[in-house]
Amino acid sequence: MTPNPHVGIIGAGISGLRCADILIQNGARVTILEARDRIGGRVHQSTVGDHVVDLGPNWIHGSGENPIMTIAEETGSAMYDAECGGNIAFSRDGDLINEETSAKVQDFVWTTIAEAFQYSNQHGETIPVEKSLFDFFCERIEHTSFSDEEKQLCLDSCRLWGAYVGDQIDKQSLKFFRLEECVDGSNFVVASTYKAILNHISKTALEKADIHLNEPVTNITAPPRNKSPCTQVTVTTRHGKSYAFDEVVVTCPLGWLKQNTTAFTPPLPPRLQQAIANISYGRLEKVYVTFPRAFWHTEQDQKDNTSTSTGITTQTKPQNKHTNPVFVQFLEPSYAPHPANIEWNQECLSFAALPSPHAHPTLLFYTYGSSGTEIVNSISHLHPSSPEYKAKLVETLHPYYSRLPGYDAEDAGCVPTAVLATQWQKDEYAGHGSYCNFQVGVKEADKDIEVMRCGDGIGRERGLWFAGEHTAPFVALGTTTGAFWSGERVAKAVCERLGLRGVGGLGVRDDSLPSIGGWSARG
């Protein structure tokens, strides 16, 4: 190799930026080709009204051995422990479920989720590929002494796991449900957004890498090196530009890979193509709705929020769940118009619960699967600043927020002032979706992930490497932590191949992570 090897990174998301950081620290010359007009990939902020919000991830999953948590603390990012807040739920008829029944339902749901993780871990080899997580819930509910009404509420409530994986629970593979486990520890909302975290991760790349924005890649030519070890990898972009590199790291989302396998010359190995096709891609979307004031949330509750020296905010005393809800679930709503045969559960998170000065009167609705697709399709042809865009989203979500405590149709404070919805399913650079998941029918999901992680050997054979949340250690798949770790892993492998032993930066977490057991919504 040349004394100053040139490494190309496709994609300036978390994995690409972290990979660049380590490569640069160890003496490589790095060029990043990014399709968008910005860095960050799916980590991106926008505004709803006067408030800055995350369009991509807004959680940190697992407070244990988690580098994203460490970076959040180092950058002074404000984090909120939403688990200490009050949760309320509404039944199919739109009635508020009483606190005792709601607690019973939630206890069953989370106990069963824990049992499903354990069952998947212990019996994965013998679980039929067509068996879903919802099938497991249906079996477990029959072993309870619950009334028929309580059983129905439990099954309705468990369907909201779809917001955790980006698709319906009856599509979630029980066999590989264990791959949905996350880093152990509590999960936090990044109240101040991911902006400071992204700035920290991107600092080295912005200062020392050659970054080309607005350069969507159309072809990657990586000939075998068995005859000519010095053969370079050529990358061509949509604008006709060509770049030659000693090594190339592809950090494009799984969805992009699914739709662009023909971009590789010669073709990717058959087993790698099969792995890319086998793993499913989620459809999680978010809708922010901002009001003049948080009519569902009292000001007194804000005074009960306390922030520690680490930036983590907790509650000093329990909230009144009915007047200060943090999470609100709307179960199989018969009162909300929607297309037949589409699961229409909704769940929202109150940003009024965030610590000052980050609290604002906004509800974040999580929508997923077919309902997420339906909502995105209803607005995709409308400009976000148009009255029609706002009217459509308000029409969709009014049946829900109008049931919150404190709502008054005659009160101007209960009328939305701004709305904003993600449209990842319409984003070609995001691969028309959100992140990887594991659906019924997949036979070797764990091996598929490992094949994508190692690229079926083409890194060492052709100088072509793969990173991204879909190549992460099993306990971090589908998360920013996973993307971060995957960038580290590939950077380490490339440095070893190129003989770079520079200034360190190779404290990479091993793929076989022992600390598992946590879970949270990954959006």
Secondary structure, 3 states (H helix, E strand, C coil): CCCCCEEEEECCCHHHHHHHHHHHHCCCEEEEECCCCCCCCCCCEEEECCEEEECCCCEEECCCCCHHHHHHHHCCCCEECHHHCEEEEECCCCCECCHHHHHHHHHHHHHHHHHHHHHHHHHCCCCCCCCEHHHHHHHHHCCCCCCHHHHHHHHHHHHHHHHHHCCCHHHEECCCHHHHCEECCCEEEECCCCHHHHHHHHHHHHHHCEEECCCCEEEEECCCCCCCCCCCEEEEECCCCEEEECEEEECCCHHHHHHCHHHEECCCCHHHHHHHHHCEECCCEEEEEECCCCCCCCHHHHHCEEECCCCEEEECCCCCCCCCEEEEEECCCCCCCCCCCCCCCEEEEEHHHCCCCCCCCEEEEEECHHHHHHHHHHHCCCCCCCHHHHHHHHHHHHHHHCCCCCCCCCCHHHCCCEEEECCHHHCHHHCCCCCEECECCCCCHHHHHHHHHHHHHHHHHHCEEECCHHHCCHHHCCCHHHHHHHHHHHHHHHHHHHCCCCCCCCCCCCCCCCCEEECCCCC
